[in-house]
């Protein structure tokens, strides 16, 4: 197997928070045993640690990652980053509406997914949105080659939803469309040198904290 850069592995583990090997493997598009092999050197160096079945980035790992992110930010074209981020925010508003609709009915009641017509309409909105997302995603490698993987991760989540696996709409403990989108938002905030708190006040953040972790 080809090696995956330390930066990529650390960033993914940090964005996932505490993740089991199967979740990391899914995001990396490799078998679980291969993902474990990738993270073993990082664990040996004290950059990652394992607690039970979950892996997390240590304080030392966070320092290393901070240096990687700072270097990436310093080398990125500021104008290109801002232009892409502004376009992302337009799409992000639509993602938020779709994810809210997946969780809640228009009257504010929880969506128990018993209304197949309603769900089908929401899923069609997500499929339509993904077509609009594609051109923007293709611009990511121009900002940083490391971000090219988001195209395949979002496409895979969209394909799984289209094939009937609705866990990949918004489930937190999976590489769902919403989870991957949320992680991409974090990447763009970092590249743009923006603080999450400032963006939250501007109303431009997603709704990850409100997404239910069940099959919805």
C-alpha positions as CSV (number, residue, x, y, z in Angstrom):
1,X,0.0,0.0,0.0
2,X,1.2,3.5,-0.7
3,X,2.0,5.6,2.4
4,X,-0.4,8.3,3.5
5,X,1.3,11.5,4.7
6,X,1.5,12.0,8.4
7,X,-0.2,15.4,8.0
8,X,-3.3,13.7,6.4
9,X,-3.5,11.0,9.1
10,X,-3.2,13.5,12.0
11,X,-5.7,15.9,10.5
12,X,-8.2,13.2,9.9
13,X,-7.9,11.8,13.4
14,X,-8.2,15.3,14.9
15,X,-11.3,16.1,12.8
16,X,-12.9,12.8,13.8
17,X,-12.2,13.5,17.5
18,X,-12.2,9.9,18.8
19,X,-12.6,7.4,16.1
20,X,-12.5,3.7,15.7
21,X,-10.2,2.1,13.1
22,X,-13.2,1.3,10.9
23,X,-14.3,4.9,10.7
24,X,-10.7,6.1,9.9
25,X,-10.4,3.3,7.3
26,X,-13.6,4.3,5.6
27,X,-12.5,7.9,5.3
28,X,-9.1,6.8,4.0
29,X,-10.7,4.3,1.7
30,X,-8.5,1.4,2.9
31,X,-9.1,-1.8,4.8
32,X,-9.3,-1.6,8.6
33,X,-6.0,-3.5,9.2
34,X,-4.2,-1.1,6.7
35,X,-5.6,2.0,8.6
36,X,-4.3,0.5,11.9
37,X,-0.9,0.0,10.2
38,X,-0.8,3.6,9.1
39,X,-1.5,4.9,12.6
40,X,0.9,2.6,14.4
41,X,4.1,4.7,13.8
42,X,2.2,7.8,15.0
43,X,1.2,5.9,18.1
44,X,4.8,4.8,18.7
45,X,6.0,8.4,18.4
46,X,3.4,9.6,20.9
47,X,1.4,11.7,18.3
48,X,-1.7,9.5,18.6
49,X,-2.9,7.3,21.4
50,X,-5.5,4.5,21.7
51,X,-8.2,4.2,24.3
52,X,-10.1,1.0,24.0
53,X,-11.1,0.8,20.3
54,X,-10.8,4.5,19.7
55,X,-7.8,6.5,18.5
56,X,-7.2,10.2,19.3
57,X,-4.5,12.8,18.7
58,X,-2.3,13.5,21.7
59,X,-1.1,17.0,22.9
60,X,2.2,16.3,21.1
61,X,0.3,15.3,18.0
62,X,-1.7,18.5,18.1
63,X,1.4,20.6,18.3
64,X,2.8,18.8,15.2
65,X,-0.5,19.2,13.4
66,X,-0.6,22.9,14.3
67,X,2.7,23.4,12.6
68,X,1.6,21.5,9.5
69,X,-1.6,23.6,9.2
70,X,0.3,26.9,9.7
71,X,2.7,26.0,6.9
72,X,-0.2,25.0,4.6
73,X,-1.9,28.3,5.4
74,X,1.3,30.2,4.7
75,X,1.7,28.6,1.2
76,X,-1.9,28.9,0.1
77,X,-3.0,31.7,-2.3
78,X,-5.1,34.0,-0.1
79,X,-7.3,35.3,-2.9
80,X,-8.1,31.8,-4.2
81,X,-8.9,30.6,-0.6
82,X,-11.3,33.5,0.1
83,X,-13.0,33.1,-3.3
84,X,-13.6,29.4,-2.8
85,X,-14.7,29.9,0.8
86,X,-17.3,32.5,-0.2
87,X,-18.7,30.1,-2.8
88,X,-18.6,27.3,-0.2
89,X,-20.7,29.4,2.2
90,X,-23.4,29.8,-0.4
91,X,-23.7,26.0,-0.7
92,X,-23.3,25.6,3.0
93,X,-26.5,27.5,3.6
94,X,-28.3,25.0,1.4
95,X,-26.6,22.0,3.2
96,X,-27.8,23.4,6.5
97,X,-31.4,23.7,5.2
98,X,-31.3,20.1,3.8
99,X,-29.9,18.6,7.0
100,X,-32.4,20.4,9.1
101,X,-35.2,19.2,6.8
102,X,-33.8,15.6,7.3
103,X,-34.1,16.0,11.0
104,X,-37.2,18.1,11.4
105,X,-40.5,18.5,9.6
106,X,-41.6,22.0,8.6
107,X,-43.8,22.2,11.8
108,X,-40.7,21.5,14.0
109,X,-41.6,17.9,14.8
110,X,-38.9,15.3,14.6
111,X,-38.7,13.5,11.3
112,X,-39.3,9.9,12.2
113,X,-38.8,8.9,8.6
114,X,-42.2,7.3,8.3
115,X,-43.2,9.6,5.5
116,X,-41.4,8.2,2.5
117,X,-42.5,10.9,0.1
118,X,-41.1,13.6,2.4
119,X,-37.8,11.8,2.8
120,X,-37.6,11.2,-0.9
121,X,-38.0,14.9,-1.6
122,X,-35.2,15.8,0.9
123,X,-32.9,13.2,-0.6
124,X,-33.6,14.6,-4.0
125,X,-32.6,18.0,-2.8
126,X,-29.3,16.5,-1.5
127,X,-28.6,14.8,-4.8
128,X,-29.3,18.0,-6.7
129,X,-27.0,19.9,-4.3
130,X,-24.2,17.4,-4.8
131,X,-24.2,18.2,-8.6
132,X,-23.8,21.9,-7.7
133,X,-21.0,21.0,-5.2
134,X,-18.9,19.1,-7.7
135,X,-17.4,22.1,-9.5
136,X,-16.3,23.7,-6.3
137,X,-14.8,20.5,-4.9
138,X,-12.7,20.1,-8.0
139,X,-11.1,23.5,-7.2
140,X,-9.8,22.3,-3.8
141,X,-6.5,20.8,-5.0
142,X,-5.6,24.2,-6.3
143,X,-5.6,25.4,-2.6
144,X,-3.8,22.4,-1.2
145,X,-3.3,19.0,-2.9
146,X,-4.2,17.3,0.4
147,X,-7.8,18.4,0.0
148,X,-8.3,16.4,-3.3
149,X,-9.7,13.5,-1.2
150,X,-12.8,15.4,-0.3
151,X,-14.1,14.9,-3.8
152,X,-14.1,11.2,-3.5
153,X,-15.4,11.2,0.1
154,X,-18.4,13.3,-0.7
155,X,-19.1,11.4,-3.9
156,X,-19.0,8.1,-2.0
157,X,-21.4,9.4,0.7
158,X,-23.8,10.6,-2.1
159,X,-23.6,7.3,-3.9
160,X,-24.3,5.4,-0.7
161,X,-27.4,7.5,0.0
162,X,-28.5,7.1,-3.6
163,X,-28.1,3.3,-3.2
164,X,-30.5,3.4,-0.2
165,X,-28.1,3.6,2.8
166,X,-29.6,6.6,4.6
167,X,-27.0,6.5,7.4
168,X,-24.8,8.3,5.0
169,X,-26.9,11.4,5.0
170,X,-26.0,12.8,8.4
171,X,-24.8,10.1,10.8
172,X,-21.9,11.5,12.9
173,X,-20.1,8.2,13.5
174,X,-19.8,7.5,9.8
175,X,-18.2,9.2,6.8
176,X,-21.7,10.6,6.0
177,X,-22.3,13.5,3.6
178,X,-22.8,15.9,6.5
179,X,-19.8,14.7,8.4
180,X,-17.5,15.0,5.4
181,X,-19.0,18.5,4.6
182,X,-18.4,19.6,8.2
183,X,-14.8,18.4,8.1
184,X,-14.3,20.2,4.8
185,X,-15.7,23.4,6.4
186,X,-13.1,23.0,9.2
187,X,-10.3,22.7,6.5
188,X,-11.4,25.8,4.7
189,X,-11.6,27.8,8.0
190,X,-8.0,26.8,8.7
191,X,-6.8,27.7,5.3
192,X,-8.5,31.0,5.4
193,X,-7.2,31.7,8.9
194,X,-10.7,32.2,10.2
195,X,-11.9,31.4,13.7
196,X,-14.9,29.1,14.1
197,X,-16.4,31.5,16.8
198,X,-16.4,34.4,14.4
199,X,-18.0,32.4,11.7
200,X,-20.6,31.1,14.2
201,X,-21.6,34.7,15.0
202,X,-21.9,35.4,11.3
203,X,-24.2,32.4,11.0
204,X,-22.1,30.6,8.5
205,X,-21.4,27.3,10.3
206,X,-23.1,24.0,9.8
207,X,-25.4,22.1,12.3
208,X,-23.1,19.2,13.2
209,X,-23.7,19.5,16.9
210,X,-27.5,19.2,16.3
211,X,-27.4,16.2,14.1
212,X,-28.6,13.0,15.6
213,X,-26.2,10.1,15.6
214,X,-28.7,7.5,14.8
215,X,-29.5,6.1,11.4
216,X,-30.8,9.5,10.3
